[in-house]
Amino acid sequence: MSNFIDVQDIAIRNRIATGGRVNPTVEDWNNLLTHIDQLEQENAEIREASLLLIDSLHLITQMMFDKHQDRNEFLKSKQNLRKLLNK
């Protein structure tokens, strides 16, 4: 996952927010920085949720493996889990 923030998009939004002024005020810059901080916070929350999901899936997969010691049965269960996740 990338931390890339579309600078051009932010510049356009800032231009709209400033009423089209070419030289934004200090308040305009503060608003822009606040917006960037919010985006970074959302990105961090999404990354954290993704890691929790990956950990959960790993745990579920491990539990399935423990339950199905037979490798073929385990692989079939893993494929069924993938099918469920793709729905």
C-alpha positions in Angstrom: 0.0 0.0 0.0 1.3 3.4 -0.9 1.5 6.6 1.1 1.2 8.6 -2.1 -1.0 11.5 -1.9 -2.2 13.0 -5.1 -0.6 16.5 -4.8 -2.4 17.8 -8.0 -5.8 16.7 -6.6 -5.1 18.4 -3.3 -3.9 21.6 -5.1 -7.1 21.7 -7.2 -9.2 21.2 -4.0 -7.3 23.9 -2.3 -7.8 26.2 -5.2 -11.5 25.6 -5.0 -11.5 26.0 -1.2 -9.7 29.3 -1.5 -12.1 30.7 -4.0 -9.5 30.5 -6.8 -7.0 32.7 -5.1 -3.5 32.2 -6.5 -1.8 33.1 -3.2 -3.4 31.0 -0.5 -3.6 32.5 3.0 -2.0 30.9 6.1 -5.4 29.6 7.0 -5.7 27.9 3.6 -2.3 26.2 4.1 -3.4 25.1 7.6 -6.6 23.6 6.1 -4.5 21.8 3.5 -2.2 20.4 6.1 -5.1 19.3 8.2 -6.6 17.5 5.2 -3.3 15.8 4.5 -3.1 14.7 8.2 -6.6 13.3 7.9 -5.7 11.3 4.8 -2.6 9.9 6.5 -4.7 8.9 9.5 -7.2 7.1 7.3 -4.3 5.4 5.5 -2.9 4.2 8.8 -6.3 2.9 9.9 -6.8 1.0 6.7 -3.3 -0.5 6.9 -4.0 -1.6 10.5 -7.3 -3.2 9.6 -5.6 -5.0 6.7 -2.9 -6.4 8.9 -5.6 -7.6 11.4 -7.5 -9.3 8.6 -4.3 -11.0 7.3 -3.5 -12.2 10.9 -7.1 -13.5 11.3 -7.0 -15.3 8.0 -3.6 -16.8 8.9 -5.0 -18.0 12.3 -8.1 -19.5 10.6 -5.9 -21.3 8.0 -3.7 -22.6 10.8 -6.7 -23.9 12.7 -8.1 -25.5 9.6 -4.7 -27.2 9.1 -4.7 -28.4 12.7 -8.2 -29.8 12.2 -7.4 -31.5 8.9 -4.0 -33.1 9.3 -4.5 -34.7 5.9 -2.8 -32.3 3.4 -5.3 -32.9 0.6 -8.2 -32.2 2.9 -6.5 -29.1 4.2 -5.9 -27.8 0.7 -9.5 -28.4 -0.2 -10.6 -26.4 2.9 -8.2 -23.6 2.0 -9.7 -23.4 -1.5 -13.2 -23.3 0.0 -12.0 -20.4 2.2 -10.7 -18.5 -0.8 -14.0 -19.1 -2.6 -15.9 -17.7 0.4 -13.6 -14.6 0.5 -14.1 -14.0 -3.3 -17.9 -13.8 -3.0 
